[in-house]
Amino acid sequence: MFSIVVVRGSPYRSGNSDRLADEFLKGCGKKVSVMSDFRTSEMNISFCHSCRICEKTGICVIEDDARRFYKTVVQTDVLLVATSIHFGGLPSKLVTLVERAQVEWAKTNLLNNPPQKLTKYGALRRAYIILTGGSKRKTVGQPAIAILRNWIITLGFIPTAILYAAGYDSHDAVASDPKILKKTHLLGESLTG
């Protein structure tokens, strides 16, 4: 059984990205155990101070939920990031969490202490991205995808699949679309395949 950390970036509880994250987990079934389920909008996260102390110590001096998140995520086998797209980018709290990965970058690039790349089973650690947005233009999510891919790689994961559910403007629109729910469920089922 793989451990999984879920990151929910949308500030809307039970919205489209939450619904798809839940569907992904249903698809995974008993193949995963949820280690932690983080909702960034409810986390106490400070901005990076750019103090550069982590470049010498490998430890962030800010004691908040971001520090707890990074201690957890480096230990998991699978990462799922599910978020809405806001004006082509990520919600602000998720951006703040991503930027706090400077300590993880410093560990790898300056302190020769990179994250694990393999699970306890010897498989590559994998990350999945689920994005939702009102715009039907799939290019709208490209800036967010680029940021998330860089972040995921910094944390030692292989970006495995990206699902962009475009054209869902109301907060519960995916609930009435069996096609996107099925597609997301199948993505979860494919986890170990």
N, C-alpha and C positions, 0 to 999 in steps of 0.2 A: 504494500500500500504506500503510495506516494503522499508526502505532506504537501499542502498547498497553502499559500498566503494569497488572500484576495485583497485588492485595493479598489475601493469604490470612490471614484473621483467626483461624481455628480453631487451637487448640494441637494438634489431632489430625492428624498427617501422614497423607495418603491417606484421610481420612475423607470424609463426605458432601459437604461444601462444596468440598473439593479435587477430588473426582470430577466435580462439576458444573462447576467452573471449567475443568477439562480438556476437558469435553464442549463447553462454550461455545467454547473456543479451536479445537477440531476443527471446529465449525460455521463459524467464521470462515474457516477454511482459509487460503488465500494472500492474503486481504484484509488480514491484519494481520501485523506483525512484533513479537514480544515484546521491548520495550525493557528491561524489568526485571520480575522476579517476586519480590515481597517476601513473606516469611512472618513476620508480626509476632512470633510467639512465639519466634523465633530472632534477633530484632533487639535490639541494644543501644540501648534508648530510655530516656532519663531523663524524669522529670516536668517539666512547665513550672514554672519558678521564679517566675513572675509578677514578674520584675524590670523589665519594661516597656522594656527597652533596645531591643527590636525596634521599638517604636513610634516611635523616633527614627532608627534606623539601617536598618531593614528586614532586619536579620540577627539570627538567633538566636545567643546566646552559647554555647549548649550544643553541643559538637562530638560528635555521635554519629550513629547510623544514621538518626534522624529527619531530621536536617539533610540527609543524602545523599538520603533519600527525597524530600523537598520540592524539592530541586534537580532531581531526575529527573522527578517527576510534572508539574511545570509545563511541561515540554517535550513531553509526549506528546499524541497525538490522542484516545485512548480510555482510559478507566479502567474496570477490572473489579474490584469488591470482592466477594469470596466469603467468607462466614463463617458459623459456627454462631451460634445464639442461646443465651445463657446467662442463665437467670432473666429472660427478657424483654429483656435488653440485649445489649451487645456484650462479647466477651472483653476482659479488662482490658488486655492489651498493645495491642489495637487502639484502645481508648478513649484510652490514653496517646498514641498516634500522632495520633489526631484532635485531641486537646487541644493538641498542639504546633503546630497550624496557626495559632496566634495570630499568628505572624509573617506569614503570608499574609493574614490579616484586617487586620493593621496596614498592610501594603503597599497594600491596596486602599482602606481606609477612612480612613487617616490620612496616608499618604504619596503618594497619587494615582498608584500604580503597580500597577494591577490586572493579573491574569493574562490571557494571551491567551484569547480566546473562540472563535477560529476555528483550524482546522487549516491546514496549508500548502496544502491544496486549496480552502480557502474555506468548508468545511463547519463547522458548530458542533461543538465538542469535546463528546463524549458520554461518559456514565458509565452503567454497568450494575451492579445490585446483585443478588447471589444469596445468599439466606439459607436456612439449614437448621435444623430444630429438631424435637425429639421431640413437642412438644405439637401437637395437631391444631387448636387454636384459632388462627386466622390473626391475631387481634388481639394475640397474644403478642409478635409482632415489631414492632408499631407504634412503641414508643419507639426501637428501634434504627434503624428506617427514618427517623424524624424527624431523628435525629442524623446519619446518613449523608447525607441530602439536604442539610442545612445545610453539611456539610463539603464535599461535592461542588460545591455552588454557590460556596462560598468559593474553591475551587481553579480556578474558571472553566469547569466542565463543566455540561452540561445533563443532569439526571437523566432518562434515556431509558427504562429498563425496570427493574422490580423483580420478581424471581421468588422467591417464598417457598415452599420445599419443606417442608411441614409434615407431622408424623407419622412422621418417620424417626428413631427413637430409637437404634438400634445404629449404630456408626460406619461401617458399610459397607452400610447399608440401601438406599441409592439404586442400588447396583450391580445389584440384582435387580428394579428397577422400570423396564422399558423405556419407559413413558409419560413419566416425569419426565426420563429421559435424552434422549428424542426432543424434548421440549418445550425443553430447554436447548440442544440442538443447533440447533434451528430459531431460537432466539433469537440464537445466534451467526451463523447464516446471514443473519439480517435486518440485520446490522450496517450495510451500505451501502444497503439497500433502503429 
